[in-house]
Amino acid sequence: MLSRVNGLSRRYTEETLRLHLLERSARSDDGCLIVRGYGRQRGIYQKIAGRAWAHIASYAVFVGDYDPALDVDHLCNVKDCIEPTHLRQVSRAENCRSRPQQPQCRNGHDREIDTSTGRYRKMCRACNREAQRRWRERQAAEVARARAAVGVTQAAYDF
């Protein structure tokens, strides 16, 4: 079963991996089992026992019946939690649908609801408009540079 977990070191058995995960984790007040993986940053997905994601290794060891074609989802929305009761396997589409969405974009504009999906649009209209304006400016500058390299001026195109 452990051979199906990507990036997991081969030296681990189910029992040694279970002990390793429990040694590197601590229980939080809200019931989550927070793992300390490689690196200093907390609150993100953690790698452990080679290059395996800790929540996937935890699911394979504590719950069993791991299917690599499915995603391991956190019911608690805490990315570094490995509590077996907080993990479930779902399809990629279901995992994406269950992610929380912010009502504003990263620039602070209100995002609109897409009528076909009922979820927020990925990009708000104001940010999309600004991105298109920047793209048109880059394209115009590139055309001007190409014309200057050939020696053609804008006056040749004005009628």
N, C-alpha and C positions, 0 to 999 in steps of 0.2 A: 504494500500500500504506500509506503513512504517513497518508493521509487517513482511514483506519479507526481510528487511535489517538485516543481521546477526549482533548481538552485540549491537543493538541500544536500548537505555534505553526506557522503555515503557511510561515514563512520558512525552515524547515529542509528540506534535501534529505536523502536517505539518507546521502550522504557527509559533509555538514556535521554531521548529528546523530551519526553514528558518531564523528567527531572530538571533538565537544562532550562526549559521554559518556566517552570515554577521557581527555580533559583533566581532567574532574571526578572521576575515580575513582583508587583506589590498590589495589594488590594486597595482601592480608593473608597471614599465614603459613599459613592453612588452605586457600589457593587461591581464596578468594572475591575478587571484584572489587568493592570497596566504593565506592559513589558518594556524593559530597557534594552533596546537593540543596539546596533552599531551607531556611533555618532552621538552628538550632544543634544540635537534638537528633539524636543518632545512634541506630542500632539500630531505627529504624522505617522504614516505607515512605517513600521520598523522591519529591518532585515535582521535575521538571526540564523545561527546554525549553518553557516556557509553564506549563500546569497538568497535564501528563501524568505519570503514574506512571513512574518511571525504569525499573523492571523490565519494564514493558510496552513502552516505547519501545525498550529494549535487545533484547527478543525480536523486535520487528518489524524492527529494523535488522540485527542480527547473525544471527538464525536465519531470519527471513522467514516467509512463509505464516501471518501472524497472523490469527486468527479472533476478532472481537470478541465472539462469542457464548460463547466459552470463557474460563476464568480462566487467568492465568499463575501457575504454582505454583513455589515455590523448593524444590528437592530438598535444599538445605543448611539450610533453616529460618532463614536469615539474611535479614531483611526488606529490608536496604539493599544486597543483593548483586545485581549485574547481569551476573555471569559467564554467558555463553550456555550453557555446558554444565551449569549448575546450574538452568536454567529449563526448564519444560515447560508445554504447554497441556493442561488437563484440564477436565472439567465442574465445575460449581459443587458438585455432590454429592460428587464424588471429592475436590475440594479441601477440603471440610469434613471428610470422613472421615479425611484424612491429617494433619490438624492434631494436634499433641501435646496431650494433656489432663493436667491436674493431678489427682492423687489426692485432694487436699483442696480444699475451697471456699476462698474468699478470707477467711473467718472461721476457718479452721483445722479445720473439721469434716471427717471422712472422708466421701467421696462414695461412693454405692452404684453398682453396675453395673446398668444397665437390661437386663433379660433379653431384650427384643425386639430391641435393637440391638447388645448386647455392648459398649457404651461407657458411660462414666460419665454419670450423670444431670446435667443442667444445674444443678439446685439440690439441696442435701442436705436431708434431712428436717428437721433441726433449724432450718435457716435458713427453710425453708418454713413450719414451725410458728410461728416468731417473726414472720414477715411476715403470716401470717393473724391472729395475735393483735393486731398493731398495726392492721391493717385493721379488725377488729371494734371496737377502741377508738375509732378515728376515726369509724366509722359510728355508734356509740352517742353520741359527743359531738355529732355533727351532729344526730341525732334530738333530743337534749336541748336543743340551741340552738333548733331549730325549735319545739319544744313551749314553751320559755320565751318565744319571740317571740309566740306565739299566746296565751300565758297559761294553758296547760294544765299541770298538775303531774302527777307520777308517781302520786300518790295517787288520781287519777281513774281510773287503769288498774288499780289493785290491787283485787282482789275479795275 
